[in-house]
């Protein structure tokens, strides 16, 4: 971890901990720890690692990398999970002082593989609303939808369904941001450029191949940029 934070960019000569082009660090992508019955071990790991990162790099934001599952720290919220937990807890894990913003992921095709669109959309609405509210009222930090997507399939999913998901997620994020809420943005998985066929995983978006999706992404960027300008001038 220290080697990464203090590594010097060979092009710019700037250490990563001082690089203004880096927005944030993530402790671990989609951590899952089901060995501990109450999550204490993982909670202690977050505290230790977050404090260590901040002791070296006080310039950048820091987040855990959570998918958003609720755990034993907030048992009344576990009913919002998609039928299972992963040993993490959205609320307690993000209450660590050194963590700057909360994250969730959204993969309806993975989490609810045998449910139709109406049930998946109902789950997504509850999932986002609950996390926005908890980020605002309990955690007191911004919320980033750090990953969301829908896998393309010859038999089940096409670009139209993916576009509908993008519109849903983006509209909820924008509505929260517009009202001054916790919603801070949404990052789809994953953007590729032509020629990177080896990285295709079914979730990829190549703008040249998906102009409708590109239009949705562009429009959301414009709208959020407009909000930023409004807040900056307020």
GROMACS elastic network, one bead per residue, 0.5 to 0.9 nm:
[ bonds ]
;  ai    aj funct       b0    kb
    1     4     6  0.52611   500
    1     5     6  0.62887   500
    1     6     6  0.86265   500
    1    52     6  0.89717   500
    1    53     6  0.77273   500
    2     5     6  0.51634   500
    2     6     6  0.60026   500
    2     7     6  0.81729   500
    2    52     6  0.88844   500
    2    53     6  0.79214   500
    2    56     6  0.75100   500
    3     6     6  0.54157   500
    3     7     6  0.57045   500
    4     7     6  0.51538   500
    4     8     6  0.86987   500
    4    15     6  0.88789   500
    4    16     6  0.71333   500
    4    17     6  0.84773   500
    5     8     6  0.86121   500
    5    15     6  0.71201   500
    5    16     6  0.52993   500
    5    17     6  0.50951   500
    5    18     6  0.86769   500
    5    53     6  0.80795   500
    5    56     6  0.73631   500
    5    57     6  0.70938   500
    6    15     6  0.53511   500
    6    16     6  0.58748   500
    6    17     6  0.60304   500
    6    18     6  0.85480   500
    6    56     6  0.81760   500
    6    57     6  0.86757   500
    7    10     6  0.89090   500
    7    14     6  0.82049   500
    7    15     6  0.52596   500
    7    16     6  0.58554   500
    7    17     6  0.80606   500
    8    11     6  0.86541   500
    8    12     6  0.80371   500
    8    13     6  0.55858   500
    8    14     6  0.52501   500
    8    16     6  0.62523   500
    8    17     6  0.89343   500
    9    12     6  0.55209   500
    9    14     6  0.53297   500
    9    15     6  0.59218   500
    9    16     6  0.68541   500
    9    19     6  0.87070   500
   10    13     6  0.54951   500
   10    14     6  0.79180   500
   11    14     6  0.82296   500
   12    15     6  0.86616   500
   14    17     6  0.82568   500
   14    18     6  0.64623   500
   14    19     6  0.60428   500
   15    18     6  0.54160   500
   15    19     6  0.61996   500
   16    20     6  0.84859   500
   16    22     6  0.76682   500
   16    57     6  0.88255   500
   17    20     6  0.85591   500
   17    22     6  0.85211   500
   17    56     6  0.75259   500
   17    57     6  0.52182   500
   17    58     6  0.78459   500
   17    59     6  0.67513   500
   17    60     6  0.72949   500
   18    22     6  0.86505   500
   18    57     6  0.76616   500
   18    58     6  0.89398   500
   18    59     6  0.66775   500
   18    60     6  0.82541   500
   19    22     6  0.58968   500
   19    23     6  0.89237   500
   19    59     6  0.85784   500
   19    60     6  0.87587   500
   20    23     6  0.73489   500
   20    59     6  0.84242   500
   20    60     6  0.83611   500
   22    25     6  0.80196   500
   22    60     6  0.73528   500
   23    60     6  0.63083   500
   23    61     6  0.65147   500
   23    62     6  0.88005   500
   24    60     6  0.53190   500
   24    62     6  0.53435   500
   24    63     6  0.72824   500
   25    53     6  0.87652   500
   25    60     6  0.70442   500
   25    61     6  0.63521   500
   25    63     6  0.63471   500
   25    64     6  0.83800   500
   26    29     6  0.69263   500
   26    61     6  0.88266   500
   26    62     6  0.60170   500
   26    63     6  0.50276   500
   26    64     6  0.54343   500
   26    65     6  0.55084   500
   27    31     6  0.87958   500
   27    46     6  0.78340   500
   27    49     6  0.74049   500
   27    50     6  0.74864   500
   27    53     6  0.88049   500
   27    62     6  0.76081   500
   27    63     6  0.64935   500
   27    65     6  0.62452   500
   28    31     6  0.58409   500
   28    63     6  0.87513   500
   28    64     6  0.62232   500
   28    65     6  0.53854   500
   28    66     6  0.80317   500
   29    64     6  0.77506   500
   29    66     6  0.70608   500
   29    67     6  0.85761   500
   30    64     6  0.84754   500
   30    65     6  0.54832   500
   30    66     6  0.52460   500
   30    67     6  0.57321   500
   30   105     6  0.85786   500
   31    64     6  0.82540   500
   31    65     6  0.68709   500
   31    66     6  0.63742   500
   31    67     6  0.79494   500
   31    86     6  0.82251   500
   31    87     6  0.86712   500
   31    88     6  0.76160   500
   32    42     6  0.89107   500
   32    66     6  0.86323   500
   32    85     6  0.88666   500
   32    86     6  0.51263   500
   32    87     6  0.58344   500
   32    88     6  0.64422   500
   33    36     6  0.68531   500
   33    39     6  0.76854   500
   33    41     6  0.87471   500
   33    42     6  0.68636   500
   33    86     6  0.61015   500
   33    88     6  0.66126   500
   34    37     6  0.71462   500
   34    39     6  0.79636   500
   34    85     6  0.82926   500
   34    86     6  0.57316   500
   34    88     6  0.79972   500
   35    39     6  0.84428   500
   35    87     6  0.75524   500
   36    39     6  0.53663   500
   36    40     6  0.69771   500
   36    41     6  0.65181   500
   36    42     6  0.78070   500
   36    87     6  0.71113   500
   37    40     6  0.80827   500
   37    72     6  0.82271   500
   37    87     6  0.77806   500
   38    41     6  0.81541   500
   38    71     6  0.78912   500
   38    72     6  0.57350   500
   38    73     6  0.73164   500
   38    87     6  0.76872   500
   39    42     6  0.54748   500
   39    43     6  0.61140   500
   39    44     6  0.86757   500
   39    71     6  0.76605   500
   39    72     6  0.71210   500
   39    73     6  0.76491   500
   39    87     6  0.59538   500
   39    88     6  0.63703   500
   39    89     6  0.76084   500
   40    43     6  0.50297   500
   40    44     6  0.61135   500
   40    45     6  0.85911   500
   41    44     6  0.52179   500
   41    45     6  0.62710   500
   41    46     6  0.88309   500
   42    46     6  0.62945   500
   42    47     6  0.86978   500
   42    87     6  0.80755   500
   42    88     6  0.73640   500
   42    93     6  0.83972   500
   43    46     6  0.52241   500
   43    47     6  0.63727   500
   43    48     6  0.87274   500
   43    88     6  0.81735   500
   43    89     6  0.86921   500
   43    92     6  0.76051   500
   43    93     6  0.60488   500
   43    96     6  0.85393   500
   44    47     6  0.50996   500
   44    48     6  0.61446   500
   44    49     6  0.85877   500
   45    48     6  0.51142   500
   45    49     6  0.60051   500
   45    50     6  0.82851   500
   46    49     6  0.52660   500
   46    50     6  0.57479   500
   46    51     6  0.82709   500
   46    64     6  0.73327   500
   46    93     6  0.71574   500
   46    96     6  0.76144   500
   46    99     6  0.88713   500
   47    50     6  0.53146   500
   47    51     6  0.60582   500
   47    52     6  0.85115   500
   47    93     6  0.85814   500
   47    96     6  0.62875   500
   47    97     6  0.82834   500
   47    98     6  0.77520   500
   47    99     6  0.88310   500
   48    51     6  0.53986   500
   48    52     6  0.62165   500
   48    53     6  0.87972   500
   49    53     6  0.61382   500
   49    54     6  0.85939   500
   50    53     6  0.52146   500
   50    54     6  0.62233   500
   50    55     6  0.85718   500
   50    62     6  0.75518   500
   50    63     6  0.84317   500
   50    64     6  0.83009   500
   50    96     6  0.80934   500
   50    97     6  0.86006   500
   50    98     6  0.57499   500
   50    99     6  0.67703   500
   51    54     6  0.52290   500
   51    55     6  0.61290   500
   51    56     6  0.89292   500
   51    97     6  0.87223   500
   51    98     6  0.62894   500
   51    99     6  0.89957   500
   52    55     6  0.50679   500
   52    56     6  0.67014   500
   52    57     6  0.86810   500
   53    56     6  0.54241   500
   53    57     6  0.58891   500
   53    58     6  0.79683   500
   53    62     6  0.83034   500
   53    98     6  0.88645   500
   54    58     6  0.51158   500
   54    59     6  0.83010   500
   54    60     6  0.83884   500
   54    62     6  0.82303   500
   54    98     6  0.70609   500
   55    58     6  0.67458   500
   57    60     6  0.65653   500
   58    61     6  0.80585   500
   61    98     6  0.89028   500
   61    99     6  0.76766   500
   61   100     6  0.57864   500
   61   101     6  0.77332   500
   62    98     6  0.72320   500
   62    99     6  0.53561   500
   62   100     6  0.54043   500
   62   101     6  0.70400   500
   63    66     6  0.81883   500
   63    94     6  0.79577   500
   63    98     6  0.85421   500
   63    99     6  0.52936   500
   63   100     6  0.60757   500
   63   101     6  0.57590   500
   63   102     6  0.63954   500
   63   103     6  0.73695   500
   64    93     6  0.76878   500
   64    94     6  0.73723   500
   64    99     6  0.70359   500
   64   101     6  0.85036   500
   64   102     6  0.75198   500
   64   103     6  0.76833   500
   65    68     6  0.89213   500
   65   102     6  0.81861   500
   65   103     6  0.64572   500
   65   104     6  0.79411   500
   65   146     6  0.80661   500
   66    69     6  0.76115   500
   66    88     6  0.77885   500
   66    89     6  0.85375   500
   66    90     6  0.71288   500
   66    93     6  0.85247   500
   66    94     6  0.88318   500
   66   102     6  0.77245   500
   66   103     6  0.57674   500
   66   104     6  0.59172   500
   66   105     6  0.74439   500
   66   146     6  0.87960   500
   67    88     6  0.88125   500
   67    90     6  0.80684   500
   67   103     6  0.66802   500
   67   106     6  0.75779   500
   67   145     6  0.89571   500
   67   146     6  0.83601   500
   67   147     6  0.83468   500
   68    81     6  0.85282   500
   68    88     6  0.81167   500
   68    89     6  0.72972   500
   68    90     6  0.51412   500
   68    91     6  0.86674   500
   68   102     6  0.85030   500
   68   103     6  0.65986   500
   68   105     6  0.65069   500
   68   106     6  0.87781   500
   68   127     6  0.86152   500
   68   131     6  0.76545   500
   69    78     6  0.76459   500
   69    80     6  0.82174   500
   69    81     6  0.59495   500
   69    82     6  0.84947   500
   69    84     6  0.84308   500
   69    85     6  0.61134   500
   69    86     6  0.69115   500
   69    87     6  0.81877   500
   69    88     6  0.63379   500
   69    89     6  0.58772   500
   69    90     6  0.57573   500
   69   104     6  0.81274   500
   70    73     6  0.77355   500
   70    74     6  0.64719   500
   70    75     6  0.73193   500
   70    76     6  0.88424   500
   70    77     6  0.60452   500
   70    78     6  0.51770   500
   70    79     6  0.84654   500
   70    80     6  0.76130   500
   70    81     6  0.65920   500
   70    85     6  0.68983   500
   70    86     6  0.84302   500
   70    87     6  0.83000   500
   70    88     6  0.65348   500
   70    90     6  0.52589   500
   70    91     6  0.72651   500
   71    74     6  0.57697   500
   71    75     6  0.59678   500
   71    76     6  0.89518   500
   71    77     6  0.76552   500
   71    78     6  0.60727   500
   71    85     6  0.66367   500
   71    86     6  0.77967   500
   71    87     6  0.62726   500
   71    88     6  0.56846   500
   71    90     6  0.73951   500
   71    91     6  0.86227   500
   71    92     6  0.88187   500
   72    76     6  0.85895   500
   72    77     6  0.89261   500
   72    78     6  0.78242   500
   72    87     6  0.81717   500
   72    88     6  0.83124   500
   72    89     6  0.70149   500
   73    76     6  0.89716   500
   73    88     6  0.88322   500
   73    89     6  0.63340   500
   73    90     6  0.88193   500
   73    91     6  0.76013   500
   73    92     6  0.63439   500
   74    77     6  0.56649   500
   74    78     6  0.70839   500
   74    89     6  0.71776   500
   74    90     6  0.84791   500
   74    91     6  0.71547   500
   74    92     6  0.78112   500
   75    78     6  0.52910   500
   75    79     6  0.80916   500
   76    79     6  0.68915   500
   76    80     6  0.88108   500
   77    80     6  0.57392   500
   77    81     6  0.77384   500
   77   130     6  0.87887   500
   78    81     6  0.54724   500
   78    82     6  0.89148   500
   78    83     6  0.86518   500
   78    84     6  0.83949   500
   78    85     6  0.77122   500
   79    82     6  0.79668   500
   79    83     6  0.76482   500
   80    83     6  0.80662   500
   80   123     6  0.80404   500
   80   126     6  0.72570   500
   80   127     6  0.66035   500
   80   130     6  0.80679   500
   81    84     6  0.60795   500
   81    85     6  0.67033   500
   81   123     6  0.88802   500
   81   127     6  0.78223   500
   82    85     6  0.79810   500
   82   108     6  0.89323   500
   82   111     6  0.60873   500
   82   112     6  0.68391   500
   82   123     6  0.77200   500
   82   127     6  0.89572   500
   83   111     6  0.81664   500
   83   112     6  0.84964   500
   84   111     6  0.88589   500
   85    88     6  0.74482   500
   85    89     6  0.88329   500
   86    89     6  0.85158   500
   88    92     6  0.85900   500
   88    93     6  0.71931   500
   89    92     6  0.57059   500
   89    93     6  0.56756   500
   89    94     6  0.81610   500
   90    93     6  0.56183   500
   90    94     6  0.61483   500
   90    95     6  0.86786   500
   90   102     6  0.79656   500
   90   103     6  0.84206   500
   90   104     6  0.84201   500
   90   131     6  0.82864   500
   90   134     6  0.89117   500
   91    94     6  0.54450   500
   91    95     6  0.62436   500
   91   102     6  0.88545   500
   91   131     6  0.89366   500
   91   134     6  0.73138   500
   91   135     6  0.80290   500
   91   138     6  0.75111   500
   91   139     6  0.65517   500
   92    95     6  0.51353   500
   92    96     6  0.72182   500
   92   139     6  0.83722   500
   93    96     6  0.61716   500
   93    99     6  0.85936   500
   93   102     6  0.89848   500
   94    97     6  0.79883   500
   94    98     6  0.89141   500
   94    99     6  0.61850   500
   94   100     6  0.81717   500
   94   101     6  0.73831   500
   94   102     6  0.60018   500
   94   103     6  0.87044   500
   94   135     6  0.88439   500
   94   139     6  0.67933   500
   94   141     6  0.84749   500
   95    98     6  0.84710   500
   95    99     6  0.71940   500
   95   138     6  0.85302   500
   95   139     6  0.57406   500
   95   140     6  0.84453   500
   95   141     6  0.87870   500
   96    99     6  0.55950   500
   96   100     6  0.86820   500
   97   100     6  0.75534   500
   99   102     6  0.77189   500
   99   141     6  0.88867   500
  100   141     6  0.67242   500
  100   142     6  0.78248   500
  101   135     6  0.86120   500
  101   140     6  0.87928   500
  101   141     6  0.52558   500
  101   142     6  0.50555   500
  101   143     6  0.59615   500
  101   144     6  0.73410   500
  102   131     6  0.89473   500
  102   135     6  0.71061   500
  102   139     6  0.83914   500
  102   141     6  0.65888   500
  102   142     6  0.61524   500
  102   144     6  0.62387   500
  102   145     6  0.86071   500
  103   131     6  0.88650   500
  103   142     6  0.84887   500
  103   143     6  0.55460   500
  103   145     6  0.56472   500
  103   146     6  0.57633   500
  103   147     6  0.86117   500
  104   128     6  0.84021   500
  104   131     6  0.79008   500
  104   143     6  0.76549   500
  104   144     6  0.66355   500
  104   145     6  0.50542   500
  104   146     6  0.59586   500
  104   147     6  0.71204   500
  104   148     6  0.86789   500
  105   144     6  0.88248   500
  105   145     6  0.58233   500
  105   146     6  0.58190   500
  105   148     6  0.55853   500
  105   149     6  0.88295   500
  106   111     6  0.85019   500
  106   124     6  0.76279   500
  106   127     6  0.86407   500
  106   128     6  0.89183   500
  106   145     6  0.76112   500
  106   146     6  0.85536   500
  106   147     6  0.62623   500
  106   149     6  0.67133   500
  106   150     6  0.88531   500
  106   169     6  0.89259   500
  107   110     6  0.54831   500
  107   111     6  0.61235   500
  107   112     6  0.82710   500
  107   147     6  0.81409   500
  107   148     6  0.57766   500
  107   149     6  0.57845   500
  107   150     6  0.64526   500
  107   151     6  0.87294   500
  108   111     6  0.51398   500
  108   112     6  0.54029   500
  108   113     6  0.70416   500
  108   115     6  0.87892   500
  108   117     6  0.89674   500
  108   120     6  0.60769   500
  108   121     6  0.83116   500
  108   123     6  0.84451   500
  108   124     6  0.76598   500
  108   148     6  0.87074   500
  108   149     6  0.79936   500
  108   150     6  0.71237   500
  109   112     6  0.56226   500
  109   114     6  0.81842   500
  109   115     6  0.84030   500
  109   120     6  0.83105   500
  109   149     6  0.85825   500
  109   150     6  0.63055   500
  109   151     6  0.71198   500
  110   113     6  0.54651   500
  110   150     6  0.86145   500
  110   151     6  0.88386   500
  111   114     6  0.89333   500
  112   115     6  0.55251   500
  112   116     6  0.84262   500
  112   119     6  0.86086   500
  112   120     6  0.67347   500
  113   116     6  0.82737   500
  115   118     6  0.80713   500
  115   119     6  0.60688   500
  115   120     6  0.63488   500
  116   119     6  0.56998   500
  116   120     6  0.62413   500
  116   121     6  0.86515   500
  117   120     6  0.50175   500
  117   121     6  0.58831   500
  117   122     6  0.84539   500
  117   161     6  0.88403   500
  118   121     6  0.52038   500
  118   122     6  0.61672   500
  118   123     6  0.86464   500
  119   122     6  0.50948   500
  119   123     6  0.62104   500
  119   124     6  0.86260   500
  120   123     6  0.50971   500
  120   124     6  0.61552   500
  120   125     6  0.86875   500
  121   125     6  0.61663   500
  121   126     6  0.86882   500
  121   165     6  0.82754   500
  121   168     6  0.84312   500
  122   125     6  0.52151   500
  122   126     6  0.64176   500
  122   127     6  0.85680   500
  123   126     6  0.52377   500
  123   127     6  0.59461   500
  123   128     6  0.86340   500
  124   128     6  0.60761   500
  124   129     6  0.83663   500
  124   168     6  0.87375   500
  124   169     6  0.82918   500
  125   128     6  0.54864   500
  125   129     6  0.60255   500
  125   130     6  0.84147   500
  125   168     6  0.85664   500
  125   169     6  0.86912   500
  125   172     6  0.82711   500
  126   129     6  0.52177   500
  126   130     6  0.58735   500
  126   131     6  0.84777   500
  127   130     6  0.54518   500
  127   131     6  0.63349   500
  127   132     6  0.86865   500
  128   131     6  0.52518   500
  128   132     6  0.60428   500
  128   133     6  0.85411   500
  128   145     6  0.87368   500
  128   169     6  0.82279   500
  128   172     6  0.75220   500
  128   173     6  0.84879   500
  129   132     6  0.51751   500
  129   133     6  0.61336   500
  129   134     6  0.85597   500
  129   172     6  0.81158   500
  130   133     6  0.52316   500
  130   134     6  0.61046   500
  130   135     6  0.85072   500
  131   134     6  0.50239   500
  131   135     6  0.58918   500
  131   136     6  0.84388   500
  131   143     6  0.77266   500
  131   182     6  0.89817   500
  132   135     6  0.51276   500
  132   136     6  0.61964   500
  132   137     6  0.85864   500
  132   142     6  0.83993   500
  132   143     6  0.66472   500
  132   173     6  0.88710   500
  132   176     6  0.76890   500
  132   181     6  0.75287   500
  132   182     6  0.57856   500
  132   183     6  0.64231   500
  133   136     6  0.51509   500
  133   137     6  0.58845   500
  133   138     6  0.77130   500
  133   181     6  0.84620   500
  133   182     6  0.77395   500
  134   137     6  0.52742   500
  134   139     6  0.61637   500
  134   140     6  0.79099   500
  134   182     6  0.89827   500
  135   138     6  0.59024   500
  135   140     6  0.54484   500
  135   141     6  0.55189   500
  135   142     6  0.63778   500
  135   143     6  0.62824   500
  135   181     6  0.88338   500
  135   182     6  0.61196   500
  135   183     6  0.86456   500
  136   139     6  0.62666   500
  136   141     6  0.63648   500
  136   142     6  0.73524   500
  136   143     6  0.84980   500
  136   181     6  0.66765   500
  136   182     6  0.55016   500
  136   183     6  0.89605   500
  137   140     6  0.59320   500
  137   141     6  0.88716   500
  138   141     6  0.86261   500
  139   142     6  0.87110   500
  140   182     6  0.81326   500
  141   182     6  0.67146   500
  142   181     6  0.79710   500
  142   183     6  0.62161   500
  142   184     6  0.59902   500
  143   146     6  0.87635   500
  143   182     6  0.53463   500
  143   183     6  0.51297   500
  143   184     6  0.55485   500
  143   185     6  0.75578   500
  144   147     6  0.86445   500
  144   173     6  0.86110   500
  144   182     6  0.83650   500
  144   183     6  0.64344   500
  144   184     6  0.52728   500
  144   185     6  0.52455   500
  144   186     6  0.59792   500
  144   187     6  0.79383   500
  145   148     6  0.70293   500
  145   169     6  0.84948   500
  145   173     6  0.81760   500
  145   183     6  0.81835   500
  145   184     6  0.78908   500
  145   185     6  0.61871   500
  145   187     6  0.61224   500
  145   188     6  0.83145   500
  146   185     6  0.79805   500
  146   186     6  0.59674   500
  146   187     6  0.51225   500
  146   188     6  0.73901   500
  146   189     6  0.86413   500
  147   186     6  0.70963   500
  147   187     6  0.52577   500
  147   188     6  0.52152   500
  147   189     6  0.56082   500
  147   190     6  0.83412   500
  148   165     6  0.87650   500
  148   166     6  0.82251   500
  148   169     6  0.82878   500
  148   186     6  0.76804   500
  148   187     6  0.66271   500
  148   189     6  0.57354   500
  148   190     6  0.86219   500
  149   162     6  0.72072   500
  149   165     6  0.75641   500
  149   166     6  0.76477   500
  149   188     6  0.57833   500
  149   189     6  0.55657   500
  149   190     6  0.78170   500
  149   203     6  0.61178   500
  149   204     6  0.86145   500
  150   157     6  0.76154   500
  150   158     6  0.89817   500
  150   161     6  0.80365   500
  150   162     6  0.56726   500
  150   165     6  0.76116   500
  150   189     6  0.85473   500
  150   202     6  0.78984   500
  150   203     6  0.58287   500
  151   157     6  0.68507   500
  151   158     6  0.84201   500
  151   162     6  0.79331   500
  151   201     6  0.77229   500
  151   204     6  0.80058   500
  152   155     6  0.87638   500
  152   156     6  0.75854   500
  152   157     6  0.50674   500
  152   158     6  0.55873   500
  152   159     6  0.71909   500
  152   162     6  0.78573   500
  152   201     6  0.87842   500
  152   202     6  0.50152   500
  152   203     6  0.63041   500
  152   204     6  0.84933   500
  153   156     6  0.52900   500
  153   158     6  0.64985   500
  153   202     6  0.73097   500
  154   157     6  0.67590   500
  154   158     6  0.73492   500
  155   158     6  0.83942   500
  157   160     6  0.79596   500
  157   161     6  0.61524   500
  157   162     6  0.72784   500
  158   161     6  0.56729   500
  158   162     6  0.65470   500
  158   163     6  0.88221   500
  159   163     6  0.59710   500
  159   164     6  0.85601   500
  159   210     6  0.75963   500
  159   212     6  0.82634   500
  159   213     6  0.77165   500
  160   163     6  0.50755   500
  160   164     6  0.62879   500
  160   165     6  0.87927   500
  160   212     6  0.85587   500
  160   213     6  0.87642   500
  161   164     6  0.50444   500
  161   165     6  0.63770   500
  161   166     6  0.87244   500
  162   165     6  0.51316   500
  162   166     6  0.62845   500
  162   167     6  0.87021   500
  162   213     6  0.80468   500
  163   166     6  0.50033   500
  163   167     6  0.61650   500
  163   168     6  0.85986   500
  163   212     6  0.73989   500
  163   213     6  0.58330   500
  163   216     6  0.75584   500
  164   167     6  0.51155   500
  164   168     6  0.62001   500
  164   169     6  0.87208   500
  165   168     6  0.50954   500
  165   169     6  0.62086   500
  165   170     6  0.84435   500
  166   169     6  0.53093   500
  166   170     6  0.59278   500
  166   171     6  0.83711   500
  166   188     6  0.80380   500
  166   213     6  0.79489   500
  166   216     6  0.74301   500
  166   217     6  0.80599   500
  167   170     6  0.51638   500
  167   171     6  0.58892   500
  167   172     6  0.85824   500
  167   216     6  0.70692   500
  167   217     6  0.88925   500
  167   220     6  0.88629   500
  168   171     6  0.52705   500
  168   172     6  0.63775   500
  168   173     6  0.87066   500
  169   172     6  0.53565   500
  169   173     6  0.62300   500
  169   174     6  0.85950   500
  169   186     6  0.74468   500
  170   173     6  0.50882   500
  170   174     6  0.59646   500
  170   175     6  0.84708   500
  170   185     6  0.79072   500
  170   186     6  0.67441   500
  170   216     6  0.87451   500
  170   217     6  0.85759   500
  170   220     6  0.66999   500
  171   174     6  0.51009   500
  171   175     6  0.60011   500
  171   176     6  0.85694   500
  171   220     6  0.84408   500
  172   175     6  0.52015   500
  172   176     6  0.62832   500
  172   177     6  0.86468   500
  172   183     6  0.80406   500
  173   176     6  0.53207   500
  173   177     6  0.62075   500
  173   178     6  0.85767   500
  173   182     6  0.86650   500
  173   183     6  0.51092   500
  173   184     6  0.68492   500
  173   185     6  0.60816   500
  173   186     6  0.69668   500
  174   177     6  0.50237   500
  174   178     6  0.58622   500
  174   179     6  0.85270   500
  174   183     6  0.70815   500
  174   184     6  0.81455   500
  174   185     6  0.76420   500
  174   220     6  0.79096   500
  174   223     6  0.78121   500
  174   224     6  0.69385   500
  175   178     6  0.51629   500
  175   179     6  0.63481   500
  175   180     6  0.87994   500
  175   181     6  0.83053   500
  175   183     6  0.79781   500
  176   179     6  0.53789   500
  176   180     6  0.64435   500
  176   182     6  0.63742   500
  176   183     6  0.50044   500
  176   184     6  0.80428   500
  177   180     6  0.51121   500
  177   181     6  0.52406   500
  177   182     6  0.65412   500
  177   184     6  0.61725   500
  177   185     6  0.81006   500
  177   224     6  0.79373   500
  177   227     6  0.77766   500
  178   181     6  0.72714   500
  178   183     6  0.86503   500
  178   224     6  0.83898   500
  178   227     6  0.67186   500
  180   183     6  0.81088   500
  181   184     6  0.82391   500
  183   186     6  0.85499   500
  184   224     6  0.88749   500
  185   224     6  0.80049   500
  187   190     6  0.82833   500
  188   191     6  0.75189   500
  188   203     6  0.88068   500
  188   204     6  0.89915   500
  188   205     6  0.86331   500
  189   203     6  0.62004   500
  189   204     6  0.65459   500
  189   205     6  0.77371   500
  190   200     6  0.89109   500
  190   201     6  0.88157   500
  190   203     6  0.61275   500
  190   205     6  0.59455   500
  190   206     6  0.87157   500
  191   203     6  0.86979   500
  191   204     6  0.57853   500
  191   206     6  0.61874   500
  191   207     6  0.80888   500
  192   195     6  0.85578   500
  192   196     6  0.67392   500
  192   197     6  0.87645   500
  192   199     6  0.79756   500
  192   200     6  0.80601   500
  192   204     6  0.62697   500
  192   205     6  0.59541   500
  192   206     6  0.52346   500
  192   207     6  0.80621   500
  193   196     6  0.63217   500
  193   197     6  0.89268   500
  193   205     6  0.82355   500
  193   206     6  0.55933   500
  193   207     6  0.75900   500
  193   208     6  0.81519   500
  194   197     6  0.74446   500
  194   206     6  0.67830   500
  194   207     6  0.88792   500
  194   208     6  0.78050   500
  194   209     6  0.87321   500
  195   198     6  0.83263   500
  196   199     6  0.57218   500
  196   200     6  0.72013   500
  197   200     6  0.53880   500
  198   201     6  0.84846   500
  199   204     6  0.81607   500
  200   203     6  0.72979   500
  200   204     6  0.58061   500
  200   205     6  0.89192   500
  201   204     6  0.62315   500
  202   205     6  0.86520   500
  205   208     6  0.88225   500
  205   209     6  0.77970   500
  205   210     6  0.68884   500
  205   213     6  0.77857   500
  205   214     6  0.82726   500
  206   209     6  0.54145   500
  206   210     6  0.61078   500
  206   211     6  0.85638   500
  206   213     6  0.89023   500
  206   214     6  0.81799   500
  207   211     6  0.56609   500
  207   212     6  0.84139   500
  207   213     6  0.71365   500
  207   214     6  0.52418   500
  207   215     6  0.87188   500
  208   211     6  0.61762   500
  208   214     6  0.81631   500
  210   213     6  0.54406   500
  210   214     6  0.62363   500
  210   215     6  0.87450   500
  211   215     6  0.60882   500
  211   216     6  0.87170   500
  212   215     6  0.51568   500
  212   216     6  0.65040   500
  212   217     6  0.88835   500
  213   216     6  0.51281   500
  213   217     6  0.63134   500
  213   218     6  0.85858   500
  214   217     6  0.51732   500
  214   218     6  0.60538   500
  214   219     6  0.85445   500
  215   218     6  0.50896   500
  215   219     6  0.60682   500
  215   220     6  0.86150   500
  216   219     6  0.51981   500
  216   220     6  0.62547   500
  216   221     6  0.86808   500
  217   220     6  0.52336   500
  217   221     6  0.62501   500
  217   222     6  0.87089   500
  218   221     6  0.51477   500
  218   222     6  0.62756   500
  218   223     6  0.87437   500
  219   222     6  0.50842   500
  219   223     6  0.62250   500
  219   224     6  0.87132   500
  220   223     6  0.50979   500
  220   224     6  0.61709   500
  220   225     6  0.83973   500
  221   224     6  0.53192   500
  221   225     6  0.59736   500
  221   226     6  0.85256   500
  222   225     6  0.50768   500
  222   226     6  0.61770   500
  222   227     6  0.87873   500
  223   226     6  0.50709   500
  223   227     6  0.64659   500
  223   228     6  0.88321   500
  224   228     6  0.62692   500
  224   229     6  0.87168   500
  225   228     6  0.50430   500
  225   229     6  0.63457   500
  225   230     6  0.86731   500
  226   229     6  0.51901   500
  226   230     6  0.62654   500
  226   231     6  0.87472   500
  227   231     6  0.61528   500
  227   232     6  0.84732   500
  228   231     6  0.51828   500
  228   232     6  0.60101   500
  228   233     6  0.86181   500
  229   232     6  0.50305   500
  229   233     6  0.62271   500
  229   234     6  0.86161   500
  230   233     6  0.53422   500
  230   234     6  0.61983   500
  231   234     6  0.50833   500
